Each structure stands twice: as structure tokens, then as C-alpha cells.
Amino acid sequence: MSTPQRREELAARLAAVRARVDAALAAAGRTDPVTLVAVTKFFPASDVDVLTDLGVRHIGENRDQEASAKVGELAHRDRLTVHFVGQLQSNKAGSVARYADVVHSLDRARLAGALDRAAAREGRVLDVLVQVGLDAAGERGGAAPEQVRELADVVGGLEHLRLRGLMAVAPLGQAPRPAFARLRSLAEQVRADHPDATWLSAGMSGDLEDAVAEGATLLRVGSAILGSRQSHR
């Protein structure tokens, strides 16, 4: 159960992030909407319930075992879109397809097939984004940029997956803006073949302004909204 102090903290943090997003949109001269995905990994369902009361409608999780249990505890699941944003093993596709509405981290054809079969068993159609690896070492996950269009074509041909666009995480130790610019260029190429793939998932607590400047339509923000996990153990 959340305390009044925790509710005040979450409200203040959420307001500050929303103000940052508004300022970034203004600086970029954008008038189109951006979806804020509150990444709630490591935090309890009670925090998600508070955020829902504060108007959050999109949450992100990146560990299947934690997410599958937490989503089942939510008081207002019907008011939320659940995004799976972490790297995903094919053998977890069946579990994720039961509770997630959007999967951001599709990075290989085998996973696409597993998700499609799992969604079919659940009688669902999943929104998915192809994750692009923007770092040469592959530390942040994702398909190689030169493989993205081919993978997008694979997804586009599956009955129970709906290709929505691309996702990426900025490389460690590098300025995020050039990486997000590369992502934007790839997204434009994919849209040439798949006009409905208009979503661009990029930007987190530390680099959301750079992501907005390069056209991000979904921002995955965790610590700026929820704070340090260590302080809430």
C-alpha cells in the first residue's frame, strides 16, 4: 500500500518529467503528441496504481517474471497499456503475450515467430517495434541496422503481430543525439515500405530531450519518475 508521502513524491516527479517533455517539444517545434511510458521495473504494483490515479496510461516492464506477477496485481489494469521494453528470450514469448500490449524489443526473426504463435494462442494481436542496435558492441541489444528493413518485412507478414515502428537505446559513453538521428533515418526507410509503422521509441530519463528533437513518439522514463530503487527497498 502506498503512503501519502510516496504519492506526493511520484506526483512531483511525474509533473517535472511532463514539464521536460513539453519544453522539449516546444524547443523542437513539434505539436504532435508524445506518449510517456513510465518504466516501473523493480517498483511495486502500488506505485503503478498511484501513477494510474495521476493520469499515467502507459507502463513499461523489462523482466518477464516480475512483470507477469505485477500486472496481475494491478487495481486498474483496464486503464493501462503494458509495454514490454526489455530484451526478450524466445522461450518467454508465451508468457509476455499473455499480459503485454506492446513489445519494444523484437530483434530477430525467431522471436517474431515465437511471439506470433503465442499471440495466436491467446487470441490477440500484439503491437511490436523492431529494436535497432546502435552500438557496435551490441551491449544494448537490437538488430544490426542493415538487418532492420528485412526484419520489419518479416514482422509485417505475420498475422498476429502489428508492426508499429522502431525502438533503440542510446549507446553507452556516446552523445545520444547522433544515435537517435540514425534511428530516425532508419525509421523513415521502414515507413517507406510499411506506412503504418509510425512509432519511434527512444529516450529515457537522461536523454529524452535529444530523443524528442529527433522525432521520438514514445519515451521510456523510469528513474526520473520513480526515483532510485535503492531508496525504496
C-alpha positions as CSV (number, residue, x, y, z in Angstrom):
1,M,0.0,0.0,0.0
2,S,1.4,3.4,-0.9
3,T,1.9,6.1,1.6
4,P,0.8,9.8,1.3
5,Q,4.5,10.8,1.1
6,R,5.1,8.4,-1.7
7,R,2.1,9.7,-3.6
8,E,3.4,13.2,-3.3
9,E,6.8,12.2,-4.4
10,L,5.5,10.4,-7.5
11,A,3.2,13.3,-8.3
12,A,6.1,15.8,-8.1
13,R,8.4,13.7,-10.2
14,L,5.8,13.0,-12.8
15,A,4.9,16.7,-13.1
16,A,8.6,17.5,-13.6
17,V,9.0,15.0,-16.3
18,R,5.9,16.2,-18.1
19,A,7.3,19.7,-18.0
20,R,10.6,18.5,-19.5
21,V,8.7,16.8,-22.3
22,D,6.6,19.9,-23.0
23,A,9.7,22.0,-23.1
24,A,11.5,19.6,-25.4
25,L,8.5,19.5,-27.8
26,A,8.4,23.3,-27.8
27,A,12.2,23.5,-28.5
28,A,11.8,21.1,-31.4
29,G,8.9,23.0,-32.8
30,R,6.7,19.9,-32.5
31,T,2.9,20.0,-32.0
32,D,2.3,16.2,-32.3
33,P,1.7,14.2,-29.1
34,V,4.4,12.1,-27.4
35,T,3.5,9.0,-25.3
36,L,5.2,8.8,-21.9
37,V,5.8,5.2,-20.8
38,A,6.6,5.1,-17.1
39,V,9.1,2.2,-16.7
40,T,8.1,0.6,-13.4
41,K,10.5,-2.3,-13.2
42,F,11.7,-3.1,-9.7
43,F,8.8,-1.0,-8.2
44,P,5.6,-2.4,-6.7
45,A,2.2,-2.6,-8.1
46,S,1.1,0.0,-5.5
47,D,3.3,2.6,-7.3
48,V,1.7,1.7,-10.6
49,D,-1.7,2.2,-9.1
50,V,-0.7,5.7,-7.8
51,L,0.6,6.6,-11.2
52,T,-2.6,5.4,-12.8
53,D,-4.5,7.7,-10.5
54,L,-2.2,10.5,-11.6
55,G,-3.1,10.0,-15.2
56,V,-0.4,7.6,-16.5
57,R,-1.8,5.3,-19.1
58,H,1.3,3.5,-20.3
59,I,3.8,1.5,-18.1
60,G,6.9,-0.4,-19.1
61,E,8.4,-3.6,-17.7
62,N,11.6,-5.4,-18.8
63,R,11.7,-8.6,-16.8
64,D,9.0,-11.2,-17.6
65,Q,8.9,-12.9,-14.2
66,E,8.4,-9.7,-12.3
67,A,6.1,-8.2,-14.9
68,S,3.8,-11.2,-15.2
69,A,3.2,-11.2,-11.4
70,K,2.9,-7.4,-11.1
71,V,0.4,-6.9,-13.9
72,G,-1.9,-9.4,-12.2
73,E,-1.9,-7.3,-9.1
74,L,-2.8,-4.0,-10.7
75,A,-6.0,-2.4,-9.5
76,H,-6.6,-0.6,-12.8
77,R,-5.2,-2.9,-15.5
78,D,-8.1,-2.0,-17.8
79,R,-6.9,1.6,-17.8
80,L,-3.3,0.8,-18.8
81,T,-1.3,-0.2,-21.8
82,V,1.5,-2.5,-20.8
83,H,4.8,-2.2,-22.7
84,F,7.5,-4.9,-22.5
85,V,10.7,-3.0,-23.1
86,G,13.5,-5.4,-22.1
87,Q,15.5,-7.9,-24.1
88,L,13.3,-11.0,-24.6
89,Q,14.2,-14.7,-25.0
90,S,12.0,-16.7,-27.4
91,N,11.1,-19.1,-24.6
92,K,9.4,-16.2,-22.7
93,A,7.3,-15.2,-25.7
94,G,4.3,-17.2,-24.5
95,S,4.3,-15.5,-21.1
96,V,4.8,-12.0,-22.4
97,A,2.0,-12.4,-25.0
98,R,-0.5,-13.0,-22.1
99,Y,-0.1,-9.6,-20.4
100,A,1.8,-7.2,-22.7
101,D,0.1,-5.0,-25.2
102,V,3.3,-3.7,-26.9
103,V,6.7,-5.3,-27.3
104,H,9.5,-2.9,-28.0
105,S,12.4,-5.3,-28.2
106,L,11.8,-7.6,-31.2
107,D,15.3,-8.0,-32.6
108,R,15.3,-11.3,-34.6
109,A,13.1,-13.4,-36.9
110,R,12.9,-16.3,-34.5
111,L,11.5,-14.1,-31.8
112,A,9.0,-12.7,-34.2
113,G,7.7,-16.2,-35.0
114,A,7.5,-17.1,-31.3
115,L,5.5,-14.0,-30.5
116,D,3.2,-14.5,-33.4
117,R,2.5,-18.1,-32.4
118,A,2.0,-17.1,-28.7
119,A,-0.3,-14.2,-29.7
120,A,-2.4,-16.6,-31.8
121,R,-2.8,-19.0,-28.9
122,E,-4.0,-16.1,-26.8
123,G,-6.4,-14.8,-29.5
124,R,-4.6,-11.5,-29.5
125,V,-2.7,-9.2,-31.9
126,L,0.4,-7.6,-30.4
127,D,1.8,-4.2,-31.3
128,V,5.6,-4.6,-31.8
129,L,8.6,-2.5,-32.5
130,V,11.8,-3.7,-34.1
131,Q,14.7,-2.9,-31.8
132,V,17.8,-1.4,-33.5
133,G,21.3,-1.9,-32.1
134,L,23.0,1.4,-32.3
135,D,26.3,0.4,-30.5
136,A,28.9,-1.6,-32.4
137,A,29.5,-3.9,-29.4
138,G,25.8,-4.9,-29.2
139,E,25.7,-4.2,-25.5
140,R,22.2,-2.6,-25.6
141,G,20.6,-5.3,-27.7
142,G,18.8,-4.9,-31.1
143,A,19.1,-6.0,-34.7
144,A,22.0,-4.6,-36.7
145,P,20.9,-1.5,-38.7
146,E,21.5,-3.2,-42.0
147,Q,19.1,-6.0,-41.0
148,V,16.2,-3.8,-39.8
149,R,14.3,-3.5,-43.0
150,E,14.4,-7.2,-43.7
151,L,13.2,-7.9,-40.1
152,A,10.4,-5.3,-40.5
153,D,9.3,-7.2,-43.6
154,V,9.2,-10.5,-41.7
155,V,7.0,-8.9,-38.9
156,G,4.8,-7.2,-41.5
157,G,3.9,-10.6,-42.9
158,L,2.8,-12.1,-39.6
159,E,-0.9,-12.4,-38.8
160,H,-0.8,-11.8,-35.0
161,L,1.9,-9.1,-34.9
162,R,1.3,-5.4,-35.9
163,L,4.5,-3.6,-36.9
164,R,4.4,-0.2,-35.2
165,G,7.9,1.2,-35.8
166,L,11.4,1.1,-34.3
167,M,13.0,1.3,-30.9
168,A,16.5,1.9,-29.7
169,V,18.6,2.6,-26.6
170,A,21.4,5.2,-27.0
171,P,24.9,3.7,-26.9
172,L,26.8,3.9,-23.6
173,G,29.5,6.6,-23.4
174,Q,28.4,8.4,-26.6
175,A,26.3,11.5,-27.2
176,P,22.8,10.3,-27.8
177,R,21.7,12.8,-30.4
178,P,23.6,11.4,-33.3
179,A,22.5,7.9,-32.5
180,F,18.8,9.0,-32.4
181,A,19.4,10.7,-35.7
182,R,20.5,7.4,-37.2
183,L,17.4,5.8,-35.7
184,R,15.2,8.4,-37.3
185,S,16.7,7.8,-40.7
186,L,16.1,4.1,-40.4
187,A,12.6,4.7,-39.3
188,E,11.9,6.7,-42.4
189,Q,13.2,3.9,-44.6
190,V,11.0,1.4,-42.8
191,R,8.0,3.6,-43.2
192,A,8.6,3.7,-47.0
193,D,7.7,0.0,-47.0
194,H,5.3,0.0,-44.0
195,P,3.4,3.3,-43.8
196,D,1.7,2.4,-40.5
197,A,5.0,1.9,-38.7
198,T,5.0,5.5,-37.3
199,W,6.1,4.9,-33.7
200,L,9.6,5.7,-32.7
201,S,10.5,4.6,-29.2
202,A,13.6,6.4,-27.9
203,G,14.7,8.4,-25.0
204,M,14.9,7.7,-21.3
205,S,15.4,9.8,-18.1
206,G,18.8,11.2,-19.1
207,D,18.3,11.8,-22.8
208,L,14.6,12.4,-23.5
209,E,15.2,15.9,-24.9
210,D,17.6,14.5,-27.6
211,A,15.0,11.8,-28.4
212,V,12.2,14.3,-28.8
213,A,14.4,16.5,-31.0
214,E,14.9,13.5,-33.3
215,G,11.2,12.6,-33.5
216,A,10.6,10.1,-30.7
217,T,6.9,9.4,-30.2
218,L,7.3,7.2,-27.2
219,L,9.6,8.0,-24.2
220,R,10.6,5.2,-21.8
221,V,11.2,7.0,-18.5
222,G,11.9,5.2,-15.2
223,S,14.1,6.8,-12.6
224,A,13.1,10.4,-13.3
225,I,9.5,9.4,-12.4
226,L,10.0,6.7,-9.8
227,G,13.4,7.6,-8.2
228,S,16.1,5.3,-7.1
229,R,15.1,1.7,-6.4
230,Q,17.6,1.5,-3.6
231,S,15.8,4.2,-1.6
232,H,12.5,2.3,-1.7
233,R,13.7,-1.2,-0.6
